Amino acid sequence: MPEEKPGIYKRIMGTVCHHCPICKYGRSHPESMVGKILHHKIHADHCPMWKAEKEVYENSGSED
């Protein structure tokens, strides 16, 4: 059974987060204040763009 790809709306939201300078900094510096906020359970579980970015880019192996 083929893996289901994210829809266009989810890919757009994931791309916005992936190229956002704040999110990019938080992903590359998880020990910083910004990184701690972005990786915090409240943000990670409830931000639709963060979740879409994880779904779209986690499996692609693309780092920009």
Secondary structure, 3 states (H helix, E strand, C coil): CCCCCCCHHHHHHHHHHHHCHHHHHHHHCCCCHHHHHHHCHHHHHHCHHHHHHHHHHHCCCCCC
